Amino acid sequence: MAYDFLTEQPVSGAAVYFFRWIFHNWSDKYCIQILRNHIPALKPGAKIIINDNVLPRPGVMSKWQEDRLRYVTKQILTTLL
């Protein structure tokens, strides 16, 4: 469901809240705000699932893997603009 996730979550009591490709575009400050906006909506046992990419520090993985991951991330950002 599309909504302004910088405001309180409009659906309360769901078993799962799923975020796909959301947090990579926001600084930590806003990611925390987005997650905190869900607290009033959460019922006991509810889950928040995050499906997103996290870029590692340079040099942690092979050059090929890092180049591929950075390319895919750049493509996603380009399509969003």
Summary of the structure (lengths in Angstrom):
residues: 81
radius of gyration: 15.4
end to end distance: 20.7
largest distance: 44.2
contacts: 169
relative contact order: 0.19
helix: 41%
strand: 12%
